[in-house]
Amino acid sequence: MINICIHGHFYQPPRENPWTGEIELQPSAKPYHDWNERIFHECYEPNSEAEIIDDKGEVVSLVNNYELIDFNFGPTLLAWIRNKHPETYDKIIEADRISVNNHNGHGNAIAMCYSHMIMPLANLNDKITQVKWALADFKYHFGRSSEGIWLPETACNQETLEVLISEGVKYTILDTSQAAFIRKIGNNDLTDVTDGSINPKMPYRCYSELHPDRFINIFFYDGPVSKSVAFDDVLKSSQNLLTKIFDAADKIRNGPQLISVATDGETFGHHKRHAERTLAFFLRSLAPANNLNIVNFGEYLEMFSPQFEVKLKPGENGEGTSWSCPHGVQRWLADCGCGGGDGWHQQWRKPLRDSLNWLRDQLIIIYENLGSAFFADVWKARNDYIHLMLEDTFEGRINFFTLNGIKTLSKTEINAAIKLLEIQKNSMLMFTSCGWFFSEISGIETVKILEYASKAMEQAKELTGISLESEFLKRLSQAESNIPKFKNGKGVYLKLVIPKRMRT
């Protein structure tokens, strides 16, 4: 029997105005108010009630696809769905509960790093907080611990793996291009798979370099099948998908094999209209009728423990690799050619990151200096702040400051301490990967991360009287725009960010 696992990575960047907490009108999302609403109605809701249509065009049943696929939701997106569309949120949570019962105690849902930053490019404290927040957020919503975690853009390096291992994450999911060497566990002979030839039909074990007796398991999704699902016409019919799965199967393999697919969850309905119906019929009817066993990664890992060890490509300067950039993680660092077009350059990427790195480091100085008057351990306090972010109640604040306070704080001190933590939250939101993904610094995704930077600087000035904005803009002016009216990142900030701040 062939085992199959289809993973949907459901995610949208945070779109809220940092000063109001609400998403503003986005005309490009017409006929909906904003892109979250549009994609919700095209994808997130339809996948919770996917229609199976008969030959007469009549709906014969509804399928909650989340019961049948492995999936993750970006924490900020799931919070938005819970707030704006609680009925669909409930269906997502219930689907995971059902999957736990159907898959021997292993749920379909897994966590995702909190704010979709490129993990290898984050400093160590940010890596740790991203994972701790992700796992705590997951447990809050799904009522159980997550076995796995999705890394944004599957971007990974050794330090990222070390953090996952230290936090007890059992597995993650990567692209075959990220593997370098494999060997049978207990064997010394390495096999070179840098050409992408690693077999994705089984899990692998990756050992810690800091604690050699500890490890994380890695699943490599089937690249050709996944790319066909995302970019070709495979989802035009369930039969096409079935054929693609069977074509990928190893016909002479005697042991168990897993055909795993990983793609943006938005593929099913948003990128490809009504693809949620294709998925529903395939999983509910065609797969079982053709002796395909539907599993999730956690269940498969329990059934078939890894027999091989894997070592990953270190990437340039040890910065790691990703699925969406053949140059490692250069897409979020430099003008590597990815995401370009129409004669536009992306030379703005490096000075943008350099400017934000500088700002992050200045905010760290402020946080450590002021935070030490409030917290026994400023980094533990930041890691624990997720619980107040999820549910800020009077009792929650008492518990938080009892666990983290260096002394009994006054109301004024508590407010200052929370503002410091909010600065740190915004300092991570300003590294949301979408800000570098596309071709122009004045795009809505990049403007959004600059808004979070602006909010963090504003909060820092309120607390300390120190203005970081002039120096930040000086550095940002090195980020050249492709559009003459903006000239550079400073122009983008002055024309698109400051007016919004002034209005609110």
MIVEXLUM-56471 format. One record per residue (C-alpha): z, y, x. Coordinates in steps of 0.25 Angstrom, whole numbers, always signed. Each point is the difference from the previous one (the first is absolute). Layout:
REM residues N
Z_Y_X
Z_Y_X
...
This chain:
REM residues 504
Z_Y_X
+0_+0_+0
-4_+14_+5
+11_+10_-1
-3_+14_-4
+7_+13_+1
-6_+14_-4
+9_+12_+5
-2_+14_-6
+5_+12_+7
+3_+10_-11
+2_+14_+6
-2_+14_-2
+5_+11_+9
+11_+9_-5
-7_+11_-8
+12_+8_-5
+2_+14_+3
+12_+1_+10
+5_+12_-7
+0_-5_-14
+0_-15_+1
-12_-1_-10
-15_-3_+2
-9_+12_-3
-13_+0_-7
-11_-6_+9
-13_+3_-6
-8_-10_+8
+8_-11_-8
-6_+4_-13
+1_-4_-12
+14_-3_+5
+11_+10_+5
+0_-5_+14
-4_-12_+8
+13_-8_-2
-3_+1_-15
-15_-4_+1
+3_-12_+9
+11_-4_-9
-9_-1_-12
-11_-6_+8
+8_-10_+8
+16_-1_+0
+1_-1_-16
-13_-9_-2
+5_-10_+11
+13_-2_-9
-8_-4_-12
-14_-4_+5
-9_-4_-11
-7_-14_+0
-13_+2_-8
-8_-11_-7
-15_-1_-1
+0_+8_-12
+7_+12_+7
+13_-3_-7
+14_+1_+7
+5_-14_-1
+13_+2_+9
+7_+10_+9
+5_-4_+14
+10_+7_+8
-7_-1_+14
+13_+3_+7
+5_-13_-4
-11_-7_+8
-3_+8_+12
+9_+4_+12
+2_+15_+0
+7_+12_+5
+2_+14_-5
+2_+12_+8
+14_+5_-3
-4_+14_-4
-10_-6_-9
+9_-10_-7
+10_+11_-2
-11_+9_-7
-4_-12_-9
+15_-2_-4
+1_+14_-3
-13_+3_-7
-4_-14_-6
+13_-8_-2
-7_-11_-8
-10_-4_+11
+12_+1_+10
+7_-10_-8
-12_-9_+0
-1_+1_+15
+15_-4_+2
-1_-11_-11
-12_-6_+7
+7_-1_+13
+12_-7_-7
-10_-10_-6
-6_-3_+13
+13_-3_+6
+2_-11_-10
-14_-5_+2
+0_+0_+15
+13_-7_+4
+8_+12_+1
-10_+9_+7
-5_+12_-7
-14_+6_+1
+5_+14_+3
+3_+5_+14
+5_+13_+6
-8_+11_+7
+4_+10_+11
+5_+11_-8
-9_+12_+2
-13_-7_+5
+1_+6_+14
-7_-7_+12
+12_-8_+5
-5_-1_+15
-1_+15_+1
+14_+2_-6
+12_+2_+9
+10_-12_+0
+10_+7_-10
-11_+3_-10
-5_-15_+1
+14_-5_-3
+2_+10_-11
-13_-3_-6
+3_-15_+0
+14_+2_-5
-4_+9_-11
-11_-10_-4
+9_-12_-1
+11_+8_-8
-11_+6_-9
-6_-13_-3
+14_-6_-3
+3_+11_-10
-12_-2_-8
-2_-15_+1
+14_-5_+0
-2_-9_+12
-2_+1_+15
-15_+1_+5
-4_-12_+9
-12_+8_+5
-5_+14_+3
-13_+7_+0
-3_+9_+12
-9_+12_-4
-14_-2_+5
+6_-13_+6
+3_+9_+12
+9_-8_+9
+5_+0_+14
+11_-8_+7
+11_+10_-3
-4_+0_-14
+2_-15_+0
+13_+1_+7
+5_+9_-11
-5_-10_-11
+7_-11_+7
+13_+7_+2
+0_+3_-15
-2_-14_-4
-14_+1_-6
-6_-14_+0
-15_+3_+0
-11_+11_+0
-15_+0_-3
-10_+4_+11
-15_+0_+3
-6_-11_+9
-5_+11_+9
+14_+3_+4
+3_-14_+6
-1_-2_+15
+4_-14_+4
+6_-12_-7
+6_-13_+5
+7_-12_-6
+15_+3_-1
+6_-6_+12
-13_+0_+8
-3_+9_+12
-15_+0_-1
-5_+13_-7
-13_+1_-8
-7_+13_+0
-4_+5_-14
-2_+14_+3
-14_-2_-6
+6_-1_-14
-1_-16_+0
+14_-3_-4
+1_-9_-11
+5_+7_-12
+3_-12_-8
+14_-2_+5
+12_+9_+3
+4_+3_+15
+13_+3_+6
+2_+12_+9
+12_+1_+9
+9_+12_+4
-1_+5_+14
+14_+5_-1
+6_-12_-6
-9_-12_+3
+7_-9_-10
-3_+9_-11
-14_+1_-7
-8_+5_-12
-11_-8_-7
-14_+6_-1
-11_-3_-10
-14_+4_+4
-8_+3_-13
-15_-6_+0
-8_+12_+4
-14_-3_-5
+6_-4_-14
+9_+12_-1
-12_+10_+5
-9_-6_-11
+10_+2_-11
+2_+14_+5
-14_+4_+3
-10_-9_-6
-3_-5_-14
+9_-12_+0
+8_+5_-11
-12_+1_-9
+4_-14_-5
+11_-10_+1
-10_-10_+4
-4_+9_+12
+14_+0_+5
+2_-15_-2
-13_-3_+8
+5_+10_+11
+14_-7_+1
-7_-14_+1
-10_+5_+10
+12_+4_+9
+7_-13_-1
+0_-9_+12
-7_-13_-6
+4_-9_+12
+15_+5_+1
+10_-12_-3
+12_+8_-1
+4_+12_-10
-7_+12_+0
+2_+14_-6
-12_+9_-4
+7_+14_+0
-6_+13_-5
+6_+14_+2
-6_+13_-5
+4_+13_-6
+6_-3_-14
-9_+11_-5
-12_-8_+2
+4_-7_-13
-5_+10_-10
+0_+13_+7
-10_-2_+11
-7_-11_-8
+0_+2_-15
+6_-11_-8
+2_-9_+13
+14_-3_-6
-7_-8_-10
-8_-8_+10
+14_-2_+8
+7_-4_-13
-11_-11_-4
-1_-5_+14
+15_-2_+2
+4_-5_-14
-12_-9_-3
-10_-2_+11
+10_-3_+12
+8_-10_-7
-12_-7_-6
-6_-1_+14
+13_-6_+6
+3_+13_+7
+15_+1_+2
+5_+15_-2
+12_+3_+10
+6_+12_+5
+3_+2_+15
+15_-3_-1
-2_-13_-7
-11_-4_+10
+9_+3_+12
+11_-9_-6
-10_-11_-2
-7_+0_+13
+8_+6_+12
-9_+6_+11
-4_-10_+11
-6_+11_+9
+5_+12_+7
-8_+13_+0
+0_+12_+9
-6_+13_-5
-10_+10_+7
+9_+11_+6
-11_+11_-3
-2_+12_+9
+13_+5_+7
+7_-11_-8
-2_+8_-13
-5_-13_-7
-11_-3_-10
-4_+1_-14
-10_-5_-10
-7_+13_-3
-3_+5_+14
-7_-8_+10
+6_+9_+11
+14_-4_-3
+7_+11_-6
-9_+11_+5
-4_+4_-14
+14_+7_-1
-1_+6_+13
-14_+4_+4
-14_+2_-3
-3_-14_+2
-12_+0_-10
+7_-7_-12
-1_+8_-13
-10_+10_+5
-14_+3_-6
-9_+12_-3
+1_+5_+14
+15_+3_-2
+10_-3_+12
+14_-4_+0
+5_+7_+12
+11_+6_-8
+7_-13_-1
+7_+0_+13
+5_+15_-1
+5_-3_-14
+8_-12_+5
+5_+7_+12
+5_+12_-9
+7_-9_-9
+6_-8_+11
+5_+13_+6
+6_+4_-14
+6_-14_-2
+7_+1_+13
+6_+14_-3
+5_-5_-13
+7_-11_+7
+7_+10_+9
+5_+7_-12
+4_-12_-8
+8_-6_+12
+7_+13_+3
+3_+4_-14
+2_-15_-5
+10_-3_+10
+10_+9_-8
-2_-8_-12
-4_-14_+3
+7_-11_+9
-14_-5_+4
-11_+9_-4
-11_-11_+1
+8_-10_-8
+2_+11_-11
-15_+3_+0
-2_-15_-2
+10_-1_-11
-6_+13_-7
-10_-9_-7
+11_-4_-10
+2_+15_-4
-15_+2_-1
-1_-12_-10
+12_+4_-8
+7_+13_+3
+13_-1_-9
+14_+6_+2
+5_-14_+3
-11_-3_+10
+3_+13_+8
+14_-4_+1
-4_-14_+5
-10_+6_+9
+9_+10_+7
+12_-10_+0
-9_-9_+8
-6_+10_+9
+8_+13_+0
+8_+4_+13
+10_+7_-9
+2_+4_-14
-10_+10_-3
+0_+12_-9
-11_+2_-11
-7_+10_+9
+0_-10_+12
-5_-11_-9
-12_+9_-5
-3_+4_+15
+1_-15_+4
-10_-4_-11
-9_+11_+4
+0_-5_+14
-4_-14_-6
-11_+6_-8
-6_+6_+12
+0_-13_+7
-7_-6_-13
-11_+11_+1
-1_-2_+15
-5_-14_-3
-8_+3_-12
-8_+9_+9
-5_-12_+8
-7_-7_-13
-12_-6_+6
-10_+5_-10
+1_+14_+7
-8_-5_+12
-9_-10_-8
-11_+8_-4
-10_+10_+6
+6_+14_-2
+14_+7_+3
-1_+8_-13
-1_-13_-9
+10_-2_-11
+7_-11_+8
+2_+8_+12
+4_+13_-7
+11_-9_-7
+6_-4_+13
+0_+14_+5
+7_+4_-13
+11_-10_+4
+1_+6_+13
+1_+14_-6
+11_-5_-9
+8_-6_+12
-1_+13_+8
+4_+9_-12
+12_-9_-2
+4_+0_+15
-1_+16_-1
+9_+0_-12
+11_-8_+8
-2_+6_+14
-7_+13_-1
-10_-6_+10
-14_+2_-3
-10_-11_+5
-12_+5_-7
-6_+10_+10
+0_-10_+11
-5_-11_-9
-12_+8_-4
-3_+4_+14
-1_-15_+3
-7_-3_-13
-11_+11_+4
-5_-10_+10
-5_-9_-11
-14_+4_-3
-5_-1_-14
-14_-3_-4
+0_+11_-10
-2_+14_+5
+9_+7_-10
+12_-8_+5
-4_+0_+14
+12_-9_+4
+13_-6_-5
+7_+13_+0
-11_+5_-9
+2_-12_-9
+15_+2_+0
-1_+15_-3
-10_-1_-11
+4_-13_-7
+14_-3_+3
+7_+14_+0
-6_+4_-13
+6_-12_-7
+14_+2_+7
+0_+15_-5
-4_-4_-14
+12_-10_-1
